[in-house]
Amino acid sequence: MPIRSATGWKPSAGTAPRRSPLSRRGVPPALNPEAQAGLKVAVQVPPAEVGLELANWNWKVVRRFIEQRCGIRLSRSTCWRYLHRLGFVFQRPKKRLLKADREKRAAFIEQYAALWSEAQATGAKIFLVDEAHFRADADLRGQWVLKGHPALVDSTSPRWGEKASYYSAVCLETAEVE
């Protein structure tokens, strides 16, 4: 009966060791520097751009990428270790709104500054109105990104019929709510 050791299975007398033909002495196969550089570049773009018809990078996609490029099949933990060694971390993504307009935002800030000055001069109250939409939009748990880089995922707002809306207004000076 085989006995488990730190480097893998040791066979009993007269039996051959049970090992994957790709591993040696229980050590996972190493990726050469070229393969590691290729993996680092690939994980920074969607899998479809490197020929994998999958939605997002996870350990199974990394395994398939390495299998196709190098002919090596890695375990889940080895895939994770390579991602960490290459400087990636697993983060919950933030949505990058595709409909955002920087010029409109800058114009709003200028307009608000003028309105604030006028309100202070006349003693008027400014109520800020906000709305909340509850919608059936995809919400990812996390994705692999380089450490220090934001995790962003593209999102388009669903149709009006697919969300519920709530509106309210608050005055910052008096905390009144309408």
C-alpha positions as CSV (number, residue, x, y, z in Angstrom):
1,M,0.0,0.0,0.0
2,P,1.4,3.4,-1.0
3,I,2.5,5.9,1.7
4,R,1.9,9.6,1.3
5,S,5.0,11.8,1.6
6,A,5.7,15.5,1.1
7,T,6.7,15.0,-2.6
8,G,3.9,12.7,-3.6
9,W,3.2,8.9,-3.4
10,K,6.0,6.5,-2.5
11,P,5.3,3.1,-3.9
12,S,5.5,-0.1,-1.9
13,A,8.2,-2.6,-2.8
14,G,7.8,-3.9,-6.3
15,T,5.2,-1.4,-7.6
16,A,5.7,1.5,-10.0
17,P,5.0,5.1,-8.8
18,R,1.6,6.6,-9.8
19,R,2.4,10.0,-11.4
20,S,1.1,12.1,-14.2
21,P,3.5,11.9,-17.2
22,L,3.6,15.7,-17.1
23,S,4.9,16.0,-13.5
24,R,8.1,14.8,-12.0
25,R,8.3,13.7,-8.3
26,G,5.0,15.3,-7.5
27,V,6.1,18.8,-8.5
28,P,3.7,20.6,-10.8
29,P,5.1,21.4,-14.3
30,A,6.8,24.7,-14.5
31,L,5.9,27.3,-17.1
32,N,8.9,28.8,-18.9
33,P,9.3,32.6,-18.9
34,E,7.8,32.9,-22.3
35,A,4.6,31.1,-21.3
36,Q,4.4,33.2,-18.1
37,A,4.7,36.4,-20.1
38,G,2.1,35.2,-22.6
39,L,-0.3,34.3,-19.7
40,K,0.3,37.8,-18.1
41,V,-0.6,39.5,-21.4
42,A,-3.6,37.3,-22.1
43,V,-5.3,37.7,-18.7
44,Q,-5.3,41.5,-19.2
45,V,-7.8,41.2,-22.1
46,P,-11.1,39.3,-22.4
47,P,-10.6,35.5,-23.1
48,A,-12.3,35.9,-26.5
49,E,-9.4,38.1,-27.7
50,V,-7.0,35.2,-27.2
51,G,-9.2,32.6,-28.9
52,L,-11.1,31.2,-25.9
53,E,-14.9,31.5,-26.2
54,L,-15.5,32.2,-22.5
55,A,-16.8,35.2,-20.6
56,N,-14.2,35.9,-17.9
57,W,-10.9,34.7,-16.6
58,N,-11.0,32.0,-13.9
59,W,-8.7,29.1,-13.1
60,K,-10.4,26.9,-15.6
61,V,-9.8,29.4,-18.4
62,V,-6.2,29.8,-17.3
63,R,-5.9,26.0,-17.4
64,R,-7.4,25.8,-20.9
65,F,-5.1,28.7,-22.2
66,I,-2.0,26.9,-20.9
67,E,-3.1,23.6,-22.2
68,Q,-3.6,25.0,-25.7
69,R,-0.4,27.0,-25.7
70,C,2.0,24.7,-23.9
71,G,0.4,21.3,-23.8
72,I,0.6,21.3,-19.9
73,R,-2.5,20.6,-17.7
74,L,-2.3,22.6,-14.5
75,S,-4.3,22.1,-11.3
76,R,-6.6,24.8,-9.8
77,S,-4.1,25.8,-7.1
78,T,-1.3,26.0,-9.6
79,C,-3.3,28.2,-11.9
80,W,-4.0,30.5,-8.9
81,R,-0.4,30.5,-7.8
82,Y,0.8,31.5,-11.3
83,L,-1.8,34.4,-11.4
84,H,-0.5,35.6,-8.0
85,R,3.2,35.3,-9.0
86,L,2.4,37.3,-12.2
87,G,1.1,40.2,-10.0
88,F,-2.7,39.5,-10.3
89,V,-5.2,39.8,-7.5
90,F,-8.9,38.7,-7.4
91,Q,-11.2,41.8,-7.0
92,R,-14.9,42.5,-7.1
93,P,-15.3,44.6,-10.3
94,K,-16.8,48.1,-10.6
95,K,-19.0,48.9,-13.5
96,R,-17.6,51.2,-16.1
97,L,-20.7,53.0,-17.4
98,L,-20.7,53.0,-21.2
99,K,-23.1,56.0,-21.4
100,A,-21.0,58.3,-19.2
101,D,-20.1,61.7,-20.7
102,R,-17.1,63.7,-19.2
103,E,-18.1,67.0,-20.9
104,K,-21.6,66.9,-19.4
105,R,-20.2,66.1,-16.0
106,A,-17.7,69.1,-16.2
107,A,-20.5,71.4,-17.3
108,F,-22.7,70.2,-14.4
109,I,-20.0,71.0,-11.9
110,E,-19.5,74.5,-13.2
111,Q,-23.3,75.1,-13.2
112,Y,-23.6,73.8,-9.6
113,A,-20.8,76.0,-8.3
114,A,-22.6,79.1,-9.8
115,L,-25.9,77.9,-8.3
116,W,-24.3,77.3,-4.8
117,S,-22.9,80.9,-4.8
118,E,-26.3,82.3,-5.8
119,A,-28.1,80.2,-3.1
120,Q,-25.7,81.4,-0.4
121,A,-26.2,85.0,-1.4
122,T,-30.1,84.8,-1.4
123,G,-30.5,82.3,1.5
124,A,-32.2,79.7,-0.7
125,K,-32.1,76.0,0.0
126,I,-30.7,73.5,-2.5
127,F,-32.3,70.1,-2.6
128,L,-30.4,67.4,-4.3
129,V,-32.6,64.8,-6.0
130,D,-31.5,61.3,-6.5
131,E,-33.0,58.1,-7.8
132,A,-32.3,54.5,-7.2
133,H,-33.0,51.8,-9.8
134,F,-33.3,48.2,-8.8
135,R,-32.6,46.1,-11.9
136,A,-31.8,42.6,-13.1
137,D,-28.2,43.4,-14.2
138,A,-25.4,40.9,-14.0
139,D,-23.2,41.3,-10.9
140,L,-19.9,39.6,-11.0
141,R,-18.3,38.3,-7.8
142,G,-14.8,39.0,-8.8
143,Q,-12.2,38.9,-11.6
144,W,-8.4,38.7,-11.9
145,V,-6.6,42.0,-12.4
146,L,-3.0,43.2,-11.9
147,K,-2.4,44.5,-8.4
148,G,-3.1,48.2,-8.2
149,H,-5.4,48.3,-11.2
150,P,-9.2,48.6,-10.9
151,A,-11.5,45.7,-11.8
152,L,-13.9,47.1,-14.3
153,V,-16.7,45.4,-16.2
154,D,-18.8,47.0,-19.0
155,S,-22.5,47.4,-18.3
156,T,-25.4,48.8,-20.2
157,S,-28.5,49.8,-18.3
158,P,-31.4,47.4,-18.8
159,R,-34.7,48.6,-20.3
160,W,-37.2,50.6,-18.3
161,G,-39.5,47.6,-17.8
162,E,-36.7,45.6,-16.2
163,K,-36.1,47.9,-13.3
164,A,-38.0,49.6,-10.5
165,S,-37.2,53.2,-9.6
166,Y,-37.3,55.2,-6.3
167,Y,-36.9,59.0,-6.1
168,S,-36.1,61.4,-3.2
169,A,-34.6,64.8,-2.5
170,V,-32.5,66.0,0.4
171,C,-31.3,69.4,1.5
172,L,-27.6,69.3,2.6
173,E,-27.9,72.3,5.0
174,T,-31.1,71.3,6.9
175,A,-31.2,67.5,6.2
176,E,-34.8,67.9,5.1
177,V,-36.1,65.0,2.9
178,E,-38.8,65.2,0.3
